[in-house]
Amino acid sequence: MSVAKKEYKRITTKTLVDMKEKGEKISMLTAYDFTMAKIVDGAGIDVILVGDSASNVMAGHETTLPITLDQMIYHASSVVRGINRSLVVVDIPFGSYQSDPKEALRSAIRIMKESGAHAVKVEGGKEIKESVKRILNAGIPVMGHLGLTPQSIYKFGTYTVRAKEEAEAEKLKSDALLLEKAGCFAIVLEKVPAKLAEEVAKSVSIPIIGIGAGNGVDGQVLVTHDMVGMTYEFNPRFLRRYLDLYAEMTKAFEQYSTDVKSGDFPNNKEQY
Ligand code: KIV
């Protein structure tokens, strides 16, 4: 059992800020369904992200843009039914918060009310400041997301490392301060140089949770399907695979097929 699992009965946004203060690292993984959420929560992972990466992983889309608010709420409510301890954060999907703060608030309220999740996540800094404030004013905790923000992939044109140039690094640093000042409880920092990420983590009192952002931040997040090796096409440098489930599952399915076709399954003990 992990240290944090023993110490904290239920993870709240305040727990995460306390963990940063104490220098305890925060673990975060994605889940999009009840069964996976139950395993992730049971393993003592602090935060479960119902990421809009469900658009890629669950629905097979090329980007995160097509997933809808209704689909995110469906995934989030399934995850919430599977957890006891983890904090559940849900991505507000593309097109449900960018146009104006009132729409952002309406989307956040729907997620909280209809799924039972604990917080929402939005991508961007200065551009979405008013939406972040509006959501926070309604009492809904907000996690920010800076660096590589996949909802803007068509603006970036590529999934390569962000903020290598001075101007973008400066904007990122000021966006992190802005999100902290607005009241965000944490920020995901995706695919930026480790040195910059460490600098950002030191400059704010809220946790910075990295993905491809090095080890100088306050926690780490990975997409669960990638880290257990259910996906195999995606191979960024930052990804550590803890299992090769694609190969294991393929072997099991092939064996099942062989057993069915040969008449070996079911045997006498496997029938009524
Ligand atoms: O949607 C997602 O899974 C994410 C993580 C990659 C941080 O935003």
py3Dmol code that shows the C-alpha trace and the ligand (Angstrom):
import py3Dmol

protein = """\
ATOM      1  CA  MET A   1       0.000   0.000   0.000  1.00  0.00           C
ATOM      2  CA  SER A   2       1.315   3.450  -0.878  1.00  0.00           C
ATOM      3  CA  VAL A   3       2.195   5.917   1.890  1.00  0.00           C
ATOM      4  CA  ALA A   4      -0.483   8.376   0.742  1.00  0.00           C
ATOM      5  CA  LYS A   5      -3.123   5.632   0.683  1.00  0.00           C
ATOM      6  CA  LYS A   6      -2.560   4.942   4.365  1.00  0.00           C
ATOM      7  CA  GLU A   7      -2.444   8.598   5.329  1.00  0.00           C
ATOM      8  CA  TYR A   8      -5.420  10.050   3.461  1.00  0.00           C
ATOM      9  CA  LYS A   9      -8.875   8.461   3.614  1.00  0.00           C
ATOM     10  CA  ARG A  10     -10.280  10.648   0.870  1.00  0.00           C
ATOM     11  CA  ILE A  11      -8.342  12.958  -1.441  1.00  0.00           C
ATOM     12  CA  THR A  12      -9.666  16.502  -1.723  1.00  0.00           C
ATOM     13  CA  THR A  13      -8.321  19.534  -3.541  1.00  0.00           C
ATOM     14  CA  LYS A  14      -6.987  20.708  -0.178  1.00  0.00           C
ATOM     15  CA  THR A  15      -5.175  17.388   0.339  1.00  0.00           C
ATOM     16  CA  LEU A  16      -3.267  18.025  -2.891  1.00  0.00           C
ATOM     17  CA  VAL A  17      -2.165  21.505  -1.846  1.00  0.00           C
ATOM     18  CA  ASP A  18      -1.128  20.096   1.575  1.00  0.00           C
ATOM     19  CA  MET A  19       0.838  17.346  -0.188  1.00  0.00           C
ATOM     20  CA  LYS A  20       2.773  19.945  -2.164  1.00  0.00           C
ATOM     21  CA  GLU A  21       3.501  21.867   1.019  1.00  0.00           C
ATOM     22  CA  LYS A  22       4.866  18.688   2.638  1.00  0.00           C
ATOM     23  CA  GLY A  23       6.855  17.765  -0.481  1.00  0.00           C
ATOM     24  CA  GLU A  24       4.790  14.608  -1.124  1.00  0.00           C
ATOM     25  CA  LYS A  25       4.428  13.719  -4.804  1.00  0.00           C
ATOM     26  CA  ILE A  26       0.942  13.353  -6.284  1.00  0.00           C
ATOM     27  CA  SER A  27      -0.034  10.393  -8.490  1.00  0.00           C
ATOM     28  CA  MET A  28      -2.669  10.827 -11.180  1.00  0.00           C
ATOM     29  CA  LEU A  29      -3.966   8.475 -13.906  1.00  0.00           C
ATOM     30  CA  THR A  30      -6.838   8.552 -16.364  1.00  0.00           C
ATOM     31  CA  ALA A  31      -9.966   6.392 -16.283  1.00  0.00           C
ATOM     32  CA  TYR A  32     -13.075   6.523 -18.406  1.00  0.00           C
ATOM     33  CA  ASP A  33     -15.150   3.655 -17.005  1.00  0.00           C
ATOM     34  CA  PHE A  34     -16.281   1.980 -13.778  1.00  0.00           C
ATOM     35  CA  THR A  35     -14.028  -1.093 -13.894  1.00  0.00           C
ATOM     36  CA  MET A  36     -10.811   0.804 -14.602  1.00  0.00           C
ATOM     37  CA  ALA A  37     -11.678   3.479 -12.017  1.00  0.00           C
ATOM     38  CA  LYS A  38     -12.181   0.781  -9.375  1.00  0.00           C
ATOM     39  CA  ILE A  39      -8.709  -0.670 -10.042  1.00  0.00           C
ATOM     40  CA  VAL A  40      -6.986   2.736 -10.175  1.00  0.00           C
ATOM     41  CA  ASP A  41      -8.708   3.947  -6.993  1.00  0.00           C
ATOM     42  CA  GLY A  42      -7.988   0.659  -5.193  1.00  0.00           C
ATOM     43  CA  ALA A  43      -4.290   0.971  -6.052  1.00  0.00           C
ATOM     44  CA  GLY A  44      -4.115   4.250  -4.128  1.00  0.00           C
ATOM     45  CA  ILE A  45      -3.765   6.691  -7.028  1.00  0.00           C
ATOM     46  CA  ASP A  46      -4.524  10.168  -5.676  1.00  0.00           C
ATOM     47  CA  VAL A  47      -6.314  11.718  -8.639  1.00  0.00           C
ATOM     48  CA  ILE A  48      -8.348  10.108 -11.420  1.00  0.00           C
ATOM     49  CA  LEU A  49      -8.622  12.237 -14.535  1.00  0.00           C
ATOM     50  CA  VAL A  50     -11.593  11.584 -16.782  1.00  0.00           C
ATOM     51  CA  GLY A  51      -9.582  13.029 -19.634  1.00  0.00           C
ATOM     52  CA  ASP A  52     -10.917  14.062 -22.996  1.00  0.00           C
ATOM     53  CA  SER A  53      -8.235  11.627 -24.194  1.00  0.00           C
ATOM     54  CA  ALA A  54     -11.284   9.307 -24.049  1.00  0.00           C
ATOM     55  CA  SER A  55     -11.879  10.738 -27.517  1.00  0.00           C
ATOM     56  CA  ASN A  56      -8.694   8.978 -28.712  1.00  0.00           C
ATOM     57  CA  VAL A  57      -8.546   5.968 -26.402  1.00  0.00           C
ATOM     58  CA  MET A  58     -12.197   4.979 -26.143  1.00  0.00           C
ATOM     59  CA  ALA A  59     -13.699   6.349 -29.360  1.00  0.00           C
ATOM     60  CA  GLY A  60     -10.738   6.052 -31.751  1.00  0.00           C
ATOM     61  CA  HIS A  61     -10.720   9.684 -32.883  1.00  0.00           C
ATOM     62  CA  GLU A  62      -7.446  11.230 -34.045  1.00  0.00           C
ATOM     63  CA  THR A  63      -7.786  14.211 -31.672  1.00  0.00           C
ATOM     64  CA  THR A  64      -9.596  15.162 -28.468  1.00  0.00           C
ATOM     65  CA  LEU A  65     -11.815  17.651 -30.290  1.00  0.00           C
ATOM     66  CA  PRO A  66     -14.826  15.496 -31.258  1.00  0.00           C
ATOM     67  CA  ILE A  67     -15.829  14.260 -27.783  1.00  0.00           C
ATOM     68  CA  THR A  68     -19.026  15.915 -26.514  1.00  0.00           C
ATOM     69  CA  LEU A  69     -20.112  17.169 -23.113  1.00  0.00           C
ATOM     70  CA  ASP A  70     -22.754  14.417 -22.890  1.00  0.00           C
ATOM     71  CA  GLN A  71     -20.109  11.766 -23.649  1.00  0.00           C
ATOM     72  CA  MET A  72     -17.750  13.200 -20.995  1.00  0.00           C
ATOM     73  CA  ILE A  73     -20.585  13.149 -18.449  1.00  0.00           C
ATOM     74  CA  TYR A  74     -21.318   9.505 -19.300  1.00  0.00           C
ATOM     75  CA  HIS A  75     -17.635   8.553 -18.771  1.00  0.00           C
ATOM     76  CA  ALA A  76     -17.360  10.626 -15.588  1.00  0.00           C
ATOM     77  CA  SER A  77     -20.483   9.194 -13.958  1.00  0.00           C
ATOM     78  CA  SER A  78     -19.217   5.651 -14.670  1.00  0.00           C
ATOM     79  CA  VAL A  79     -15.870   6.519 -13.036  1.00  0.00           C
ATOM     80  CA  VAL A  80     -17.485   8.128  -9.975  1.00  0.00           C
ATOM     81  CA  ARG A  81     -19.429   4.898  -9.282  1.00  0.00           C
ATOM     82  CA  GLY A  82     -16.111   3.034  -9.085  1.00  0.00           C
ATOM     83  CA  ILE A  83     -14.215   5.144  -6.553  1.00  0.00           C
ATOM     84  CA  ASN A  84     -13.866   5.379  -2.771  1.00  0.00           C
ATOM     85  CA  ARG A  85     -10.844   7.564  -2.253  1.00  0.00           C
ATOM     86  CA  SER A  86      -9.445   9.273  -5.344  1.00  0.00           C
ATOM     87  CA  LEU A  87     -10.298  12.834  -6.369  1.00  0.00           C
ATOM     88  CA  VAL A  88     -12.152  12.732  -9.709  1.00  0.00           C
ATOM     89  CA  VAL A  89     -11.348  15.560 -12.154  1.00  0.00           C
ATOM     90  CA  VAL A  90     -13.175  15.838 -15.483  1.00  0.00           C
ATOM     91  CA  ASP A  91     -12.030  17.613 -18.645  1.00  0.00           C
ATOM     92  CA  ILE A  92     -14.536  20.120 -19.990  1.00  0.00           C
ATOM     93  CA  PRO A  93     -14.430  19.178 -23.679  1.00  0.00           C
ATOM     94  CA  PHE A  94     -13.512  21.402 -26.602  1.00  0.00           C
ATOM     95  CA  GLY A  95     -16.303  23.792 -27.568  1.00  0.00           C
ATOM     96  CA  SER A  96     -18.019  23.715 -24.171  1.00  0.00           C
ATOM     97  CA  TYR A  97     -16.184  26.581 -22.439  1.00  0.00           C
ATOM     98  CA  GLN A  98     -14.170  28.655 -24.911  1.00  0.00           C
ATOM     99  CA  SER A  99     -16.895  30.893 -26.309  1.00  0.00           C
ATOM    100  CA  ASP A 100     -18.009  32.667 -23.124  1.00  0.00           C
ATOM    101  CA  PRO A 101     -17.854  32.373 -19.323  1.00  0.00           C
ATOM    102  CA  LYS A 102     -21.585  31.675 -18.969  1.00  0.00           C
ATOM    103  CA  GLU A 103     -21.316  28.677 -21.289  1.00  0.00           C
ATOM    104  CA  ALA A 104     -18.242  27.522 -19.363  1.00  0.00           C
ATOM    105  CA  LEU A 105     -20.153  27.677 -16.101  1.00  0.00           C
ATOM    106  CA  ARG A 106     -23.166  25.850 -17.579  1.00  0.00           C
ATOM    107  CA  SER A 107     -20.868  23.043 -18.790  1.00  0.00           C
ATOM    108  CA  ALA A 108     -19.054  22.785 -15.448  1.00  0.00           C
ATOM    109  CA  ILE A 109     -22.360  22.667 -13.559  1.00  0.00           C
ATOM    110  CA  ARG A 110     -23.671  19.894 -15.820  1.00  0.00           C
ATOM    111  CA  ILE A 111     -20.504  17.846 -15.198  1.00  0.00           C
ATOM    112  CA  MET A 112     -20.685  18.279 -11.414  1.00  0.00           C
ATOM    113  CA  LYS A 113     -24.460  17.722 -11.150  1.00  0.00           C
ATOM    114  CA  GLU A 114     -24.859  14.841 -13.580  1.00  0.00           C
ATOM    115  CA  SER A 115     -21.655  12.889 -12.895  1.00  0.00           C
ATOM    116  CA  GLY A 116     -20.924  13.504  -9.201  1.00  0.00           C
ATOM    117  CA  ALA A 117     -17.274  14.350  -9.987  1.00  0.00           C
ATOM    118  CA  HIS A 118     -15.244  16.612  -7.719  1.00  0.00           C
ATOM    119  CA  ALA A 119     -13.570  19.120 -10.065  1.00  0.00           C
ATOM    120  CA  VAL A 120     -13.169  20.148 -13.696  1.00  0.00           C
ATOM    121  CA  LYS A 121     -10.111  20.773 -15.881  1.00  0.00           C
ATOM    122  CA  VAL A 122      -9.730  23.363 -18.645  1.00  0.00           C
ATOM    123  CA  GLU A 123      -6.934  24.071 -21.114  1.00  0.00           C
ATOM    124  CA  GLY A 124      -5.333  27.512 -21.450  1.00  0.00           C
ATOM    125  CA  GLY A 125      -4.294  30.592 -19.492  1.00  0.00           C
ATOM    126  CA  LYS A 126      -5.071  34.260 -20.020  1.00  0.00           C
ATOM    127  CA  GLU A 127      -7.534  33.542 -22.848  1.00  0.00           C
ATOM    128  CA  ILE A 128      -9.912  31.649 -20.553  1.00  0.00           C
ATOM    129  CA  LYS A 129      -9.336  33.613 -17.328  1.00  0.00           C
ATOM    130  CA  GLU A 130     -12.918  34.935 -17.104  1.00  0.00           C
ATOM    131  CA  SER A 131     -14.367  31.439 -17.602  1.00  0.00           C
ATOM    132  CA  VAL A 132     -12.121  30.014 -14.891  1.00  0.00           C
ATOM    133  CA  LYS A 133     -13.216  32.742 -12.467  1.00  0.00           C
ATOM    134  CA  ARG A 134     -16.886  32.244 -13.280  1.00  0.00           C
ATOM    135  CA  ILE A 135     -16.659  28.488 -12.609  1.00  0.00           C
ATOM    136  CA  LEU A 136     -14.732  29.050  -9.387  1.00  0.00           C
ATOM    137  CA  ASN A 137     -17.257  31.651  -8.206  1.00  0.00           C
ATOM    138  CA  ALA A 138     -19.914  28.937  -8.373  1.00  0.00           C
ATOM    139  CA  GLY A 139     -17.865  26.838  -5.944  1.00  0.00           C
ATOM    140  CA  ILE A 140     -16.512  24.377  -8.521  1.00  0.00           C
ATOM    141  CA  PRO A 141     -12.793  23.547  -8.184  1.00  0.00           C
ATOM    142  CA  VAL A 142     -10.781  24.071 -11.363  1.00  0.00           C
ATOM    143  CA  MET A 143      -7.570  22.408 -12.508  1.00  0.00           C
ATOM    144  CA  GLY A 144      -5.648  24.252 -15.233  1.00  0.00           C
ATOM    145  CA  HIS A 145      -3.718  22.702 -18.141  1.00  0.00           C
ATOM    146  CA  LEU A 146      -0.778  24.482 -19.810  1.00  0.00           C
ATOM    147  CA  GLY A 147       2.053  23.612 -22.194  1.00  0.00           C
ATOM    148  CA  LEU A 148       0.896  21.198 -24.878  1.00  0.00           C
ATOM    149  CA  THR A 149      -2.872  21.624 -24.766  1.00  0.00           C
ATOM    150  CA  PRO A 150      -4.316  18.994 -27.138  1.00  0.00           C
ATOM    151  CA  GLN A 151      -7.564  20.909 -27.738  1.00  0.00           C
ATOM    152  CA  SER A 152      -5.403  23.485 -29.607  1.00  0.00           C
ATOM    153  CA  ILE A 153      -3.584  20.926 -31.726  1.00  0.00           C
ATOM    154  CA  TYR A 154      -4.676  22.509 -34.998  1.00  0.00           C
ATOM    155  CA  LYS A 155      -3.185  25.832 -33.859  1.00  0.00           C
ATOM    156  CA  PHE A 156       0.118  24.185 -32.837  1.00  0.00           C
ATOM    157  CA  GLY A 157       0.167  21.881 -35.877  1.00  0.00           C
ATOM    158  CA  THR A 158       2.299  19.294 -34.052  1.00  0.00           C
ATOM    159  CA  TYR A 159       2.543  17.361 -30.763  1.00  0.00           C
ATOM    160  CA  THR A 160       6.198  18.340 -30.167  1.00  0.00           C
ATOM    161  CA  VAL A 161       7.586  19.848 -26.942  1.00  0.00           C
ATOM    162  CA  ARG A 162       6.142  23.317 -26.169  1.00  0.00           C
ATOM    163  CA  ALA A 163       7.705  26.475 -24.715  1.00  0.00           C
ATOM    164  CA  LYS A 164      11.276  25.869 -25.915  1.00  0.00           C
ATOM    165  CA  GLU A 165      11.420  29.480 -27.099  1.00  0.00           C
ATOM    166  CA  GLU A 166      11.710  32.361 -24.636  1.00  0.00           C
ATOM    167  CA  ALA A 167       8.434  34.092 -25.550  1.00  0.00           C
ATOM    168  CA  GLU A 168       6.291  30.978 -25.102  1.00  0.00           C
ATOM    169  CA  ALA A 169       8.118  30.073 -21.870  1.00  0.00           C
ATOM    170  CA  GLU A 170       7.438  33.563 -20.480  1.00  0.00           C
ATOM    171  CA  LYS A 171       3.748  33.315 -21.393  1.00  0.00           C
ATOM    172  CA  LEU A 172       3.540  29.904 -19.757  1.00  0.00           C
ATOM    173  CA  LYS A 173       5.089  31.212 -16.529  1.00  0.00           C
ATOM    174  CA  SER A 174       2.707  34.165 -16.388  1.00  0.00           C
ATOM    175  CA  ASP A 175      -0.296  31.920 -17.206  1.00  0.00           C
ATOM    176  CA  ALA A 176       0.615  29.629 -14.293  1.00  0.00           C
ATOM    177  CA  LEU A 177       0.696  32.612 -11.913  1.00  0.00           C
ATOM    178  CA  LEU A 178      -2.574  33.882 -13.361  1.00  0.00           C
ATOM    179  CA  LEU A 179      -4.321  30.507 -12.859  1.00  0.00           C
ATOM    180  CA  GLU A 180      -3.025  30.314  -9.299  1.00  0.00           C
ATOM    181  CA  LYS A 181      -4.243  33.848  -8.580  1.00  0.00           C
ATOM    182  CA  ALA A 182      -7.642  33.081 -10.132  1.00  0.00           C
ATOM    183  CA  GLY A 183      -8.011  30.219  -7.638  1.00  0.00           C
ATOM    184  CA  CYS A 184      -7.147  26.993  -9.508  1.00  0.00           C
ATOM    185  CA  PHE A 185      -6.168  24.185  -7.115  1.00  0.00           C
ATOM    186  CA  ALA A 186      -3.606  22.560  -9.460  1.00  0.00           C
ATOM    187  CA  ILE A 187      -2.230  22.742 -12.995  1.00  0.00           C
ATOM    188  CA  VAL A 188      -1.335  19.989 -15.456  1.00  0.00           C
ATOM    189  CA  LEU A 189       1.814  20.870 -17.378  1.00  0.00           C
ATOM    190  CA  GLU A 190       2.221  18.855 -20.558  1.00  0.00           C
ATOM    191  CA  LYS A 191       5.329  18.280 -22.666  1.00  0.00           C
ATOM    192  CA  VAL A 192       7.583  21.214 -21.741  1.00  0.00           C
ATOM    193  CA  PRO A 193      11.314  21.270 -20.889  1.00  0.00           C
ATOM    194  CA  ALA A 194      12.004  19.865 -17.393  1.00  0.00           C
ATOM    195  CA  LYS A 195      13.926  22.958 -16.299  1.00  0.00           C
ATOM    196  CA  LEU A 196      11.052  25.278 -17.161  1.00  0.00           C
ATOM    197  CA  ALA A 197       8.523  22.965 -15.467  1.00  0.00           C
ATOM    198  CA  GLU A 198      10.588  22.948 -12.276  1.00  0.00           C
ATOM    199  CA  GLU A 199      10.789  26.724 -12.349  1.00  0.00           C
ATOM    200  CA  VAL A 200       7.010  26.962 -12.725  1.00  0.00           C
ATOM    201  CA  ALA A 201       6.443  24.476  -9.875  1.00  0.00           C
ATOM    202  CA  LYS A 202       8.684  26.545  -7.609  1.00  0.00           C
ATOM    203  CA  SER A 203       6.924  29.790  -8.530  1.00  0.00           C
ATOM    204  CA  VAL A 204       3.428  28.762  -7.394  1.00  0.00           C
ATOM    205  CA  SER A 205       1.973  27.291  -4.196  1.00  0.00           C
ATOM    206  CA  ILE A 206      -0.515  25.012  -5.999  1.00  0.00           C
ATOM    207  CA  PRO A 207       0.603  21.585  -7.297  1.00  0.00           C
ATOM    208  CA  ILE A 208       2.010  21.291 -10.809  1.00  0.00           C
ATOM    209  CA  ILE A 209       1.280  17.830 -12.208  1.00  0.00           C
ATOM    210  CA  GLY A 210       3.488  16.950 -15.135  1.00  0.00           C
ATOM    211  CA  ILE A 211       3.200  14.744 -18.188  1.00  0.00           C
ATOM    212  CA  GLY A 212       6.440  14.888 -20.132  1.00  0.00           C
ATOM    213  CA  ALA A 213       7.542  17.732 -17.847  1.00  0.00           C
ATOM    214  CA  GLY A 214      10.354  16.046 -15.913  1.00  0.00           C
ATOM    215  CA  ASN A 215      10.814  15.241 -12.245  1.00  0.00           C
ATOM    216  CA  GLY A 216      11.008  18.715 -10.724  1.00  0.00           C
ATOM    217  CA  VAL A 217       7.217  19.080 -10.497  1.00  0.00           C
ATOM    218  CA  ASP A 218       4.782  18.063  -7.735  1.00  0.00           C
ATOM    219  CA  GLY A 219       3.204  15.006  -9.325  1.00  0.00           C
ATOM    220  CA  GLN A 220       2.841  12.953 -12.491  1.00  0.00           C
ATOM    221  CA  VAL A 221      -0.030  11.951 -14.745  1.00  0.00           C
ATOM    222  CA  LEU A 222      -0.155   9.342 -17.502  1.00  0.00           C
ATOM    223  CA  VAL A 223      -2.896   7.931 -19.676  1.00  0.00           C
ATOM    224  CA  THR A 224      -3.640   4.552 -18.078  1.00  0.00           C
ATOM    225  CA  HIS A 225      -4.157   2.693 -21.360  1.00  0.00           C
ATOM    226  CA  ASP A 226      -0.662   3.824 -22.443  1.00  0.00           C
ATOM    227  CA  MET A 227       1.114   2.964 -19.182  1.00  0.00           C
ATOM    228  CA  VAL A 228      -0.363  -0.547 -19.040  1.00  0.00           C
ATOM    229  CA  GLY A 229       0.540  -1.092 -22.698  1.00  0.00           C
ATOM    230  CA  MET A 230      -2.982  -1.574 -24.059  1.00  0.00           C
ATOM    231  CA  THR A 231      -2.006   0.956 -26.702  1.00  0.00           C
ATOM    232  CA  TYR A 232       1.279   0.459 -28.528  1.00  0.00           C
ATOM    233  CA  GLU A 233       1.348   2.964 -31.413  1.00  0.00           C
ATOM    234  CA  PHE A 234       2.019   5.935 -29.124  1.00  0.00           C
ATOM    235  CA  ASN A 235       5.643   6.017 -27.958  1.00  0.00           C
ATOM    236  CA  PRO A 236       6.681   9.412 -26.572  1.00  0.00           C
ATOM    237  CA  ARG A 237       9.910   9.604 -24.572  1.00  0.00           C
ATOM    238  CA  PHE A 238       8.030  10.448 -21.346  1.00  0.00           C
ATOM    239  CA  LEU A 239       5.924   7.274 -21.373  1.00  0.00           C
ATOM    240  CA  ARG A 240       6.954   4.440 -19.049  1.00  0.00           C
ATOM    241  CA  ARG A 241       5.095   1.211 -19.834  1.00  0.00           C
ATOM    242  CA  TYR A 242       4.491  -0.906 -16.732  1.00  0.00           C
ATOM    243  CA  LEU A 243       2.813  -3.781 -18.592  1.00  0.00           C
ATOM    244  CA  ASP A 244       2.462  -5.081 -22.132  1.00  0.00           C
ATOM    245  CA  LEU A 245      -1.270  -5.741 -22.020  1.00  0.00           C
ATOM    246  CA  TYR A 246      -1.644  -5.486 -25.798  1.00  0.00           C
ATOM    247  CA  ALA A 247       0.504  -8.604 -26.196  1.00  0.00           C
ATOM    248  CA  GLU A 248      -0.994 -10.351 -23.153  1.00  0.00           C
ATOM    249  CA  MET A 249      -4.578  -9.725 -24.268  1.00  0.00           C
ATOM    250  CA  THR A 250      -3.847 -10.720 -27.850  1.00  0.00           C
ATOM    251  CA  LYS A 251      -2.389 -14.008 -26.573  1.00  0.00           C
ATOM    252  CA  ALA A 252      -5.483 -14.636 -24.429  1.00  0.00           C
ATOM    253  CA  PHE A 253      -7.911 -13.861 -27.274  1.00  0.00           C
ATOM    254  CA  GLU A 254      -5.980 -16.129 -29.679  1.00  0.00           C
ATOM    255  CA  GLN A 255      -5.996 -18.955 -27.143  1.00  0.00           C
ATOM    256  CA  TYR A 256      -9.754 -18.485 -26.554  1.00  0.00           C
ATOM    257  CA  SER A 257     -10.402 -18.619 -30.286  1.00  0.00           C
ATOM    258  CA  THR A 258      -8.328 -21.812 -30.577  1.00  0.00           C
ATOM    259  CA  ASP A 259     -10.175 -23.374 -27.614  1.00  0.00           C
ATOM    260  CA  VAL A 260     -13.630 -22.498 -28.973  1.00  0.00           C
ATOM    261  CA  LYS A 261     -12.859 -23.738 -32.454  1.00  0.00           C
ATOM    262  CA  SER A 262     -11.277 -26.980 -31.234  1.00  0.00           C
ATOM    263  CA  GLY A 263     -14.203 -27.686 -28.894  1.00  0.00           C
ATOM    264  CA  ASP A 264     -11.914 -27.539 -25.839  1.00  0.00           C
ATOM    265  CA  PHE A 265     -13.955 -24.695 -24.298  1.00  0.00           C
ATOM    266  CA  PRO A 266     -16.171 -25.139 -22.367  1.00  0.00           C
ATOM    267  CA  ASN A 267     -15.087 -28.365 -20.677  1.00  0.00           C
ATOM    268  CA  ASN A 268     -17.201 -30.493 -18.311  1.00  0.00           C
ATOM    269  CA  LYS A 269     -16.487 -28.273 -15.295  1.00  0.00           C
ATOM    270  CA  GLU A 270     -17.409 -25.135 -17.183  1.00  0.00           C
ATOM    271  CA  GLN A 271     -21.027 -26.070 -17.860  1.00  0.00           C
ATOM    272  CA  TYR A 272     -24.267 -26.750 -15.927  1.00  0.00           C
TER     273      TYR A 272
END
"""
ligand_1 = """\
8
KIV
O -7.070 14.097 -21.535
C -6.106 13.684 -20.873
O -5.917 12.480 -20.669
C -5.166 14.671 -20.349
C -3.871 14.163 -19.798
C -2.966 13.774 -20.896
C -3.253 15.125 -18.874
O -5.428 15.835 -20.395
"""
view = py3Dmol.view(width=600, height=400)
view.addModel(protein, "pdb")
view.setStyle({"model": 0}, {"cartoon": {"style": "trace"}})
view.addModel(ligand_1, "xyz")
view.setStyle({"model": 1}, {"stick": {}})
view.zoomTo()
view.show()
